[in-house]
Amino acid sequence: MKKILLFLSLPLFLVVNIASATVDCGNLKLKINAGNNPFYQDLVQKVLVEKVSSKQIDVSEVLSNEGWLAIFASTKTSEPGVFFFQNKKFIDVWGGMVEQDEKTNVLKWAHGIHAPEQLAHCFFDEIVIK
């Protein structure tokens, strides 16, 4: 009987681990174009300490999930950062890339700002050094 239980529970364990390890981020990625880029640039420009023209802000990627935006942006005078907004209100910014083994700390930080779970995982996938 014990062998049967182990045999039946092992596939379930593997399915749960595989399901939790993979997050579909494609549906969170927004296309950046001439119509929406100024909106993202303006959001970021309003929270920068060093005031630059919004046209000088390079937006390279935007993730959107449950009213949240993660805007990947940089200027000529600053390092790239990921600016988090909830319902257009600035929440926090992340700077830098991370190693794969830092996933727990990154997700803890994202959960600390109350980012949605899927956004937290997709954010990590974008900043991890591959």
Secondary structure, DSSP 4 states (H G I P E B T S, - for coil): -HHHHHHHHHHHHHHHHHHHH----TTTBPPP-TTTHHHHHHHHHHH-SS---GGG-EEEEEEEETTEEEEEEE-TTS--EEEEEETTEEEEEEES-B-GGGHHHHHHHHHHTT--HHHHHHHHHHHB--
